[in-house]
Amino acid sequence: MKSLLASVVALTATFTFSFAAVPDDVRGNLDKLVPETVRLLEAKDYATVLETLVPPADFKKITAEKPLAEFAARFGQEKAA
């Protein structure tokens, strides 16, 4: 699970994010981002995870189609584990 998460984080960490939920010093440092993402997933703070890891263009498209709360809830049910 952690290696899969690390892979996802590594792929998405190359994008520039504009969200303030996770500080830039954490977002820009994979050694800090992975543990912070795990912490957020364990806390079931799926909205923050998604705001942090989903590339901005994709995030905008997804949230234009459905509210963030709905997107986060579905992510929590289907993908977060």
Residue pairs with C-beta under 8 A, 6 or more apart in sequence:
2 34
2 38
5 34
5 37
5 38
5 41
6 34
8 53
9 30
9 33
9 34
9 37
9 53
10 30
12 53
12 54
12 55
13 27
13 28
13 30
13 33
15 55
15 56
16 56
17 27
17 51
17 52
17 55
17 56
18 56
19 51
19 52
21 47
21 48
21 51
21 52
22 33
22 36
22 40
22 48
22 52
25 32
26 32
26 33
26 36
27 33
27 52
33 52
37 49
37 52
37 53
40 46
40 48
40 49
40 52
41 49
41 80
44 76
44 80
46 72
46 73
46 75
46 76
46 80
47 68
47 69
47 71
47 72
49 75
49 80
50 59
50 68
50 71
50 72
50 75
51 59
51 68
54 62
62 71
63 71
